[in-house]
Amino acid sequence: MFLVVLVFFFTMSACDDHSIDKSEPEQEKVVSAADDWEESPMFKVDNYQMIGEEGRLGFIYDNTEVTKFYPDKIKKYMWHFWGNGEEFKGELKVVAVHKGSGEQITILEGRPLAGPNNGADQHVPSNMSLPKEGLWKLEAYIGEKLFGTIFVKVYEG
């Protein structure tokens, strides 16, 4: 009997945390629209056509010659944001990332939010330009937090 207890004791003491598989089940990777690298959808707010994420962020854009992006052509765009007061602490900064090259540039910085407009909770007027053709991801930060992402196409000049 003593031998059985002794063998049992040694067997149990040999099973420490290192020999027991405590791994968590692998979590599914959540893929957001921001990972798709496709031009963002357009949506309508009142009489304005916008590009972005309806109910979250967008800017006035109707895919005409007036609003299309062309390399190094500065154009006016009115950003609109929907959210709650806590999300709107800070200024707007927009970082653009080019799909093909990975080039990253800041295209807007230090832009104060200008209050409600066109049904949005906040808006910011802007002048923007992107340096080369292709698909660009525009990451909109308010303060230090990423508020949302818009994908735009820059057409051949």
N, C-alpha and C positions, 0 to 999 in steps of 0.2 A: 504494500500500500504506500509506504514511504517513497518507494521508487517511482510509482505512478504520479504522486504529488510532485516530486522533484522534477520529473520529465515535463509535467504540465507547467510548472513554474518557469522552467527554462524556455519552453516553447512560447509562452506568453510574453516573457521579457524580451525575447528576440523579435517580437512583432512590435517594433516602435513605429513612430509616425513616418519614418522614411520608407518603410516597406509596405505601407498601406496606401493604396491609390485614393487620394482624396481630391482628385482633380474635378473641377466643376465641368458640367457639360459645356461643350463649345457653344458660345453664343453666336447667333446668326448676325452677320454683318448687315446693318441697315444701310441701304443705298438711298440717298436722298436725290432730289431733282438736281441738286448742285453738283452731283457726280456724273451727270449724264452728258455734259458738254454738247448740248443742242441749243439752238437759239430759243430764248424764252418765249412763251406764248404771249399773244397780245390780248387785251381785254378792254372793255369799255366802261368808263365811269362818267356819268352824265353825258356830255357831248364830246368827251375826249377819249381818244384811242391811246392806250398805254401798253408798254411792254414790261414784263416782270412777273410778279407773283400776286395774283388778284387777292385783295384783302390783306396784303402784307406790305409790299413795296412795288413801286413802278415809276416810270417817268413817261411824259407825253412823247409818243412815238407812233407814227402811222405808216412807216416803211415807204414813204415817198421821198423824192429827191431832197425835200426840205429837211427831213429828219434822219435820213440814212447816214451812217458813218462812212467816211472816206478817209484814207490816210492823211493825217496832219491837217484836217479841215476842222476848225473850231465851230461848233454849233451850240445853240441854246437848248437846254433840256430842263424841264420842271419835274423834280423828284417829288414823290408823294409816299407817305408812310402811314400805315394803320397799326395801332397797337395801344398799349396803356402808358400812362404817365411815367412809370418807373423805367420803361425802355427808352425814354426820350431824354435821358440825362447825358448831356455832352453835345459835341459838335459832329457834323457829318465828315467822314473821310471815306474816299472810294479808292480801292486798290484794284488795278486791272492786271489780269494774268492772261498772256497769249497762249492759246492751245498748242501750237506747233513748237514754239521755241521755249516756252516756260518763262519768257521775259515778264518781269513784274515791275509795274510803275504805279506811283500814286498820282491819280488824275484830279482828285479833289481833296482838300484838306482844310480843316478849321472853318467849316461852313456852319454857321448857327442855324438851328431850326427856326422856321418862320411862322409857326402856328397852323391852324386848320385852313384847308383850301380844297375846293372841288370835291368835297365829301371825305377827304383824308384828314387824319388827326394832326399831321404835320406835313410841311412841304419845305423844299429848298430849291431856289432857282440856281441854275448852274450853266457854265460854259464848259463843254468837254470836247476832247479830241483824243484819238488813238493813233499811234505812229505807223501801224502797218496793217495790211489786209489780213483777213482770217477771222477766226472765232475768238472772242475775248470774254473772260469771266470777270464781271464787275462785283467786287465784294464791298458791300456798303456797311460801314461801321458807324455806330452812334456811340460816342465815347470810346471805350476800349472794346465794346462787344460787337460781334458780327450780327447785324440786324437781318441781312438777307443777301441773296446773290441773284444777279441778272446776267444772262448770256446774250451778247450782241454780236452781229456780224459786221465786219468792216469790209466794205466792197472795194473792188479794184478801182484805183484812182484814175 
